[in-house]
Amino acid sequence: MILRKLLIGAAWLLLAPFAHAALTIEIVGSGANQIPISVVPFAGESALPQGITAVIAADLQRSGLFKIVDAAGVKPEPHELAEVNYPDWRTRGADALAIGSVLSRPDGKLEVRFRLLDAVKQAQLDAYSYVIDRTLVRATAHKIADLIYEKLTGDVGVFSTRIAYIVKSGPRYELQVADADGYGAQTVLASKEPIISPSWSPDGTKLAYVSFERKKPIIYVQSLVSGQRQVLAQFKGNNSAPAWSPDGKQLAIVLTKEGSSQIYLINADGSGVKRVSYSSGIDTEPSFSPDGTSIIFTSDRGGSPQIYRMSVSGSGAQRLTFEGNYNVSPHFSPDGKSFTFIQRVSGSSFHVALQDLASGQMQLLTDTRMDESPSFAPNGKMLLYATEIGGRGILAAVSSDGRVKQRLSTQAGDVREPEWGPLLKNQ
């Protein structure tokens, strides 16, 4: 069971074909206290192929932390400060208001203006102006949603981030990358053999993954800018479970070249392989701490799969999980104070769990039954994971407190192995 990721490709041969489409997000839970906000249609956006305000509102609503107050029926719709009648918006129940406009420039570019207003205090909270290419309308909408999220919650927004995942279509496997809302999916690699374990580089420009295209698991690193890729590890036996160090200079990987699965460090160019775990059991699924000083991993050295932590040099391994006899797939939270993992409950159910490192307190976050591959959003507020609903593999997301839940699915087929990408440099 501990090596499920090396076997999952064979199991997927039995699954239904995947239809290429954007992931559809269904919100199935929300936060206890939602911020009521109205996103007024921007002036001039009706001339665009894709509206800006619809994307902003969808982003905010998807977070589970905002209640969208309908702006329909307001005449005239405000687009500048002088046009805002604050009492009207308070009557509608809005605590905040987003207004703006889109102007076409003579050079063919667009100027997007945006203001965030506090309807209670009747004050401006923020204002921005962007000059963009027409191809960046959706990206700009995500950026505005991030600004609203940060200003009203105090946390960094992640609507401008991307996710990676694997889809299966007949005999074809695809590693795909999409926006965090499921749009703009692009195929990074397609193969008739399984692809597993995608892992983002810290700067978001590369993906490491395991491909079986040569009839054995080999680790590759591929640039998302140029499309070029290189073999990172193709040693004797299995090469699996790549995980980037926070500085992007090394990866932790799992090799069987000396016998059982053990954890090694390797430079990003494939040089300098160094073994760092030594046990008589199976050590796998490494994850670096945000400060790069330690690694958490799965090991059955104590008789059952459990989560351990060791220094990056391999010393001082300590067991972290003691509740249950099957705990796997750990990932550090972005702040390094907790970690997520999969726990088997009642023999046949697998749930996403979260454990605090200081107290050891553990919380189950999901009520789905076949969960795997949990991955934190870069702000630590949501976790993306794979699960099964109605006999079909889908992606799902849950907030770190378990209250907000989402399901990301397609019209047909299966999606697996999700990995949430890092914040962009300008975020």
C-alpha distance (Angstrom), angle and dihedral (degrees) to the residues before:
residue distance angle dihedral
M1 . . .
I2 3.78 . .
L3 3.81 90.5 .
R4 3.82 95.3 49.8
K5 3.81 92.3 131.6
L6 3.79 91.2 62.0
L7 3.80 90.9 52.2
I8 3.80 102.3 37.3
G9 3.79 93.3 86.2
A10 3.78 91.9 65.3
A11 3.80 90.9 49.3
W12 3.81 91.1 53.6
L13 3.80 90.5 63.7
L14 3.81 85.9 80.4
L15 3.80 95.7 53.2
A16 3.80 128.9 100.3
P17 3.83 121.1 -94.5
F18 3.80 119.0 -89.1
A19 3.78 120.1 -120.6
H20 3.79 112.1 -145.6
A21 3.79 107.8 -117.2
A22 3.77 142.0 121.5
L23 3.76 115.2 -77.4
T24 3.80 110.6 -99.7
I25 3.81 113.4 -138.0
E26 3.80 120.4 -147.0
I27 3.81 118.1 -171.5
V28 3.81 109.9 -141.5
G29 3.82 99.7 168.4
S30 3.79 138.7 21.4
G31 3.78 141.6 -160.6
A32 3.79 121.7 -82.9
N33 3.82 94.1 -119.7
Q34 3.79 115.3 35.9
I35 3.79 123.6 -170.1
P36 3.83 110.5 -127.8
I37 3.81 109.3 -134.4
S38 3.78 134.8 164.2
V39 3.79 120.4 -147.2
V40 3.80 105.2 -158.4
P41 3.84 114.6 -151.3
F42 3.80 107.2 -98.1
A43 3.79 117.3 -114.9
G44 3.80 110.6 -102.6
E45 3.79 96.9 14.6
S46 3.82 92.8 112.1
A47 3.81 87.6 76.5
L48 3.82 91.2 60.3
P49 3.81 124.1 91.0
Q50 3.81 88.0 -129.7
G51 3.80 123.3 33.4
I52 3.80 118.4 -129.6
T53 3.78 100.5 -149.2
A54 3.80 94.7 53.9
V55 3.81 89.7 57.8
I56 3.81 92.5 46.5
A57 3.80 92.7 49.8
A58 3.81 92.5 46.0
D59 3.81 91.2 50.8
L60 3.79 93.2 50.8
Q61 3.79 94.0 44.2
R62 3.80 91.9 48.2
S63 3.80 90.5 58.2
G64 3.80 89.2 64.9
L65 3.81 90.2 -135.2
F66 3.81 98.4 93.4
K67 3.80 135.3 62.5
I68 3.79 111.3 -151.9
V69 3.81 112.0 -136.1
D70 3.81 111.0 -150.6
A71 3.80 113.8 -115.9
A72 3.80 93.8 -164.9
G73 3.78 115.2 128.1
V74 3.80 96.9 25.6
K75 3.80 108.2 132.8
P76 2.90 119.4 -138.6
E77 3.78 100.2 17.6
P78 3.82 108.9 -134.2
H79 3.81 117.9 -120.9
E80 3.82 99.3 159.7
L81 3.81 132.5 44.3
A82 3.80 93.8 -106.8
E83 3.81 90.8 57.7
V84 3.83 95.8 56.3
N85 3.80 117.6 106.7
Y86 3.79 100.6 -166.4
P87 3.86 97.3 -169.0
D88 3.81 89.8 58.1
W89 3.81 91.0 56.3
R90 3.77 92.8 46.0
T91 3.81 88.4 52.7
R92 3.80 87.9 54.5
G93 3.79 89.2 52.1
A94 3.81 98.5 -109.9
D95 3.80 117.8 146.9
A96 3.81 92.7 -178.6
L97 3.78 136.0 28.2
A98 3.81 132.6 -158.1
I99 3.79 117.5 -159.7
G100 3.78 133.9 167.7
S101 3.76 150.9 129.9
V102 3.80 143.3 -121.5
L103 3.80 119.1 -138.8
S104 3.83 126.8 -171.4
R105 3.80 112.3 -133.7
P106 3.83 126.6 -149.0
D107 3.83 90.0 -112.5
G108 3.82 90.7 60.7
K109 3.78 94.9 -105.7
L110 3.78 126.5 118.3
E111 3.79 129.1 -121.3
V112 3.80 111.7 -148.7
R113 3.81 116.8 -165.5
F114 3.78 122.0 -169.1
R115 3.82 138.0 -179.2
L116 3.80 129.9 -174.3
L117 3.81 113.9 -155.1
D118 3.79 134.5 -167.9
A119 3.80 104.4 -134.4
V120 3.81 92.6 -168.3
K121 3.82 97.5 51.9
Q122 3.82 91.5 29.8
A123 3.79 91.4 -130.7
Q124 3.79 139.5 125.4
L125 3.81 113.5 -107.2
D126 3.80 99.6 -176.9
A127 3.79 143.7 -12.2
Y128 3.80 133.4 -166.6
S129 3.78 139.3 174.0
Y130 3.82 124.4 -157.4
V131 3.80 131.5 -171.0
I132 3.79 106.6 -155.2
D133 3.79 145.0 164.8
R134 3.79 114.0 -103.4
T135 3.81 89.2 -112.3
L136 3.81 90.1 64.9
V137 3.80 99.2 60.9
R138 3.78 94.7 107.7
A139 3.82 93.2 43.3
T140 3.81 89.6 51.7
A141 3.81 90.8 50.6
H142 3.82 89.1 54.2
K143 3.82 89.9 49.1
I144 3.81 91.2 52.6
A145 3.81 90.3 48.4
D146 3.81 88.5 51.9
L147 3.80 90.5 52.6
I148 3.80 92.1 49.8
Y149 3.79 91.8 47.1
E150 3.80 92.9 50.4
K151 3.80 94.9 45.0
L152 3.80 94.7 49.2
T153 3.83 100.8 36.5
G154 3.79 104.0 27.4
D155 3.80 92.1 -126.9
V156 3.81 128.8 106.9
G157 3.81 114.0 -97.7
V158 3.80 119.8 -124.5
F159 3.81 101.4 -166.7
S160 3.83 90.4 109.6
T161 3.80 93.3 55.8
R162 3.80 127.9 97.7
I163 3.78 136.1 -131.9
A164 3.80 131.6 -146.5
Y165 3.80 125.4 -150.7
I166 3.81 143.6 153.8
V167 3.80 124.6 -109.6
K168 3.79 129.2 -168.8
S169 3.82 122.8 -144.8
G170 3.80 113.9 175.0
P171 3.81 106.0 -61.9
R172 3.82 90.9 -15.9
Y173 3.81 126.2 98.2
E174 3.78 120.9 -165.5
L175 3.78 132.6 -168.1
Q176 3.79 104.9 -149.5
V177 3.79 136.4 -174.0
A178 3.81 122.7 -156.8
D179 3.78 140.6 166.1
A180 3.80 114.2 -85.4
D181 3.82 88.9 -100.4
G182 3.82 91.8 55.6
Y183 3.82 97.6 -104.6
G184 3.78 128.3 123.3
A185 3.81 96.0 32.4
Q186 3.81 113.2 -172.6
T187 3.79 128.3 -174.8
V188 3.80 113.1 -123.0
L189 3.80 95.4 179.2
A190 3.80 134.9 2.9
S191 3.79 122.9 -165.4
K192 3.79 142.4 161.0
E193 3.80 87.3 -132.8
P194 3.83 126.4 67.8
I195 3.81 122.3 -80.1
I196 3.81 118.1 -161.6
S197 3.81 145.4 165.7
P198 3.84 105.0 32.4
S199 3.81 112.4 -166.2
W200 3.83 126.1 -172.1
S201 3.78 122.0 -133.7
P202 3.83 111.6 -124.0
D203 3.83 92.2 -107.1
G204 3.80 93.1 49.7
T205 3.82 94.6 -123.4
K206 3.83 99.1 106.6
L207 3.77 141.3 41.0
A208 3.77 126.5 -152.5
Y209 3.80 115.4 -157.6
V210 3.79 144.3 155.6
S211 3.80 119.3 -108.7
F212 3.80 128.4 -172.6
E213 3.82 93.7 -162.4
R214 3.82 90.8 119.3
K215 3.81 90.3 49.8
K216 3.82 92.9 -100.5
P217 3.82 133.7 67.2
I218 3.81 110.9 -86.1
I219 3.81 126.0 171.4
Y220 3.81 118.1 -128.0
V221 3.80 133.2 -176.7
Q222 3.81 115.1 -149.3
S223 3.80 130.3 -170.8
L224 3.79 114.7 -130.0
V225 3.80 89.3 -158.8
S226 3.81 101.3 53.2
G227 3.80 100.3 14.9
Q228 3.79 90.1 -129.4
R229 3.76 117.8 137.9
Q230 3.76 138.7 -169.8
V231 3.78 135.8 -160.8
L232 3.78 109.0 -105.8
A233 3.81 99.7 -179.8
Q234 3.81 131.4 5.1
F235 3.78 102.6 154.8
K236 3.78 126.2 152.0
G237 3.80 110.7 -67.7
N238 3.79 123.5 3.9
N239 3.81 125.5 -7.8
S240 3.79 110.3 -168.1
A241 3.83 153.5 138.1
P242 3.84 103.0 43.4
A243 3.82 116.7 -164.8
W244 3.82 124.6 179.1
S245 3.78 123.6 -129.9
P246 3.85 113.7 -123.2
D247 3.82 92.1 -106.2
G248 3.82 92.8 49.9
K249 3.82 92.6 -126.5
Q250 3.80 97.3 108.3
L251 3.77 142.1 24.7
A252 3.76 130.4 -149.8
I253 3.80 109.7 -134.7
V254 3.80 137.4 173.7
L255 3.80 120.1 -122.7
T256 3.80 134.8 176.6
K257 3.79 95.4 -163.8
E258 3.82 91.4 116.7
G259 3.80 97.0 39.1
S260 3.79 124.1 -80.3
S261 3.79 123.4 31.7
Q262 3.80 110.5 -72.2
I263 3.81 134.9 167.7
Y264 3.80 121.7 -104.5
L265 3.79 135.7 177.4
I266 3.79 119.2 -132.0
N267 3.79 132.2 179.6
A268 3.80 116.5 -110.6
D269 3.82 89.8 -109.1
G270 3.82 92.1 55.5
S271 3.80 96.8 -102.4
G272 3.80 131.9 114.8
V273 3.80 101.6 40.0
K274 3.81 110.3 -168.7
R275 3.79 128.7 177.4
V276 3.83 113.1 -133.1
S277 3.82 105.3 169.5
Y278 3.77 124.9 64.4
S279 3.77 119.6 -178.1
S280 3.77 139.0 132.3
G281 3.80 89.7 -122.4
I282 3.79 135.8 55.6
D283 3.82 118.2 -65.8
T284 3.82 114.6 -171.5
E285 3.83 147.9 136.3
P286 3.84 99.4 55.7
S287 3.82 123.0 -166.5
F288 3.81 125.0 -173.6
S289 3.79 122.2 -131.8
P290 3.84 112.3 -117.4
D291 3.81 90.7 -107.7
G292 3.80 91.7 50.6
T293 3.80 95.1 -125.7
S294 3.80 100.0 109.8
I295 3.80 143.3 27.5
I296 3.78 129.5 -145.2
F297 3.80 117.4 -155.2
T298 3.79 146.1 161.1
S299 3.79 119.4 -98.6
D300 3.80 137.0 166.8
R301 3.81 92.5 -159.5
G302 3.80 89.1 120.3
G303 3.81 94.5 51.3
S304 3.82 100.8 -89.7
P305 3.83 133.3 49.8
Q306 3.81 108.8 -83.7
I307 3.80 138.2 156.4
Y308 3.81 119.0 -99.6
R309 3.79 135.4 179.5
M310 3.80 127.7 -146.9
S311 3.79 136.3 167.5
V312 3.79 116.1 -91.9
S313 3.82 87.1 -104.9
G314 3.81 89.9 59.1
S315 3.80 98.3 -108.6
G316 3.78 130.6 124.5
A317 3.81 100.2 27.2
Q318 3.81 111.1 -169.4
R319 3.78 130.6 -177.7
L320 3.81 114.0 -118.6
T321 3.83 105.6 -180.0
F322 3.79 123.0 62.0
E323 3.81 103.2 154.6
G324 3.81 111.9 91.9
N325 3.81 130.3 2.8
Y326 3.82 97.9 -103.9
N327 3.81 121.6 53.0
V328 3.83 119.1 152.2
S329 3.83 146.4 151.7
P330 3.82 101.6 47.3
H331 3.81 124.2 -168.8
F332 3.79 126.6 -178.3
S333 3.80 118.0 -123.4
P334 3.83 114.1 -116.1
D335 3.82 91.3 -106.8
G336 3.81 92.5 48.3
K337 3.81 93.1 -127.5
S338 3.81 97.3 109.6
F339 3.77 142.5 10.4
T340 3.78 136.8 -142.5
F341 3.78 126.0 -137.7
I342 3.80 143.6 155.2
Q343 3.79 118.6 -93.8
R344 3.78 125.1 -167.5
V345 3.79 110.6 -133.5
S346 3.83 126.9 -169.4
G347 3.77 93.7 -2.3
S348 3.81 101.0 -74.9
S349 3.81 107.6 37.5
F350 3.82 123.2 88.8
H351 3.81 119.0 -161.8
V352 3.80 137.6 -179.6
A353 3.80 110.1 -109.0
L354 3.80 134.7 -173.1
Q355 3.80 125.0 -152.5
D356 3.78 129.3 -169.4
L357 3.80 110.9 -132.4
A358 3.81 96.6 -148.5
S359 3.80 99.3 47.2
G360 3.80 100.9 23.0
Q361 3.80 88.8 -132.3
M362 3.81 111.9 155.4
Q363 3.82 130.1 -157.7
L364 3.80 129.8 -172.2
L365 3.82 108.7 -136.1
T366 3.81 105.2 -174.7
D367 3.78 139.2 57.9
T368 3.80 95.3 -163.2
R369 3.82 113.6 105.4
M370 3.82 109.8 -141.8
D371 3.79 103.3 46.7
E372 3.81 125.7 159.8
S373 3.83 143.7 157.6
P374 3.83 102.6 32.6
S375 3.82 115.8 -164.6
F376 3.82 129.3 -177.1
A377 3.79 124.0 -126.4
P378 3.82 107.3 -120.6
N379 3.82 91.4 -106.0
G380 3.81 90.9 52.7
K381 3.81 93.9 -126.4
M382 3.83 98.7 107.3
L383 3.78 136.3 34.0
L384 3.79 125.2 -149.9
Y385 3.80 118.6 -151.7
A386 3.80 143.6 158.6
T387 3.78 122.2 -110.7
E388 3.79 142.5 154.6
I389 3.80 126.5 -106.1
G390 3.80 121.3 178.3
G391 3.79 91.7 -8.8
R392 3.82 93.0 -55.1
G393 3.78 129.0 107.8
I394 3.81 115.1 -119.6
L395 3.78 138.3 160.8
A396 3.79 120.4 -110.3
A397 3.78 137.5 -178.6
V398 3.78 133.1 -149.5
S399 3.79 132.0 -176.1
S400 3.79 118.6 -113.5
D401 3.81 89.1 -108.3
G402 3.82 92.2 50.1
R403 3.82 95.3 -120.8
V404 3.80 102.9 103.5
K405 3.80 115.2 61.4
Q406 3.80 132.3 178.7
R407 3.79 136.4 178.6
L408 3.80 121.3 -149.3
S409 3.78 112.5 -163.5
T410 3.78 144.1 152.5
Q411 3.78 130.5 -135.4
A412 3.79 91.4 -102.8
G413 3.78 140.2 1.7
D414 3.77 135.5 28.6
V415 3.79 135.8 -64.1
R416 3.81 122.7 -163.9
E417 3.82 146.9 160.5
P418 3.83 100.1 42.8
E419 3.80 122.5 -168.7
W420 3.81 122.6 -176.9
G421 3.80 113.1 -137.0
P422 3.82 127.1 -130.4
L423 3.79 129.2 -95.4
L424 3.79 113.7 -81.6
K425 3.81 117.6 -108.7
N426 3.79 93.5 -106.6
Q427 3.80 94.5 50.6
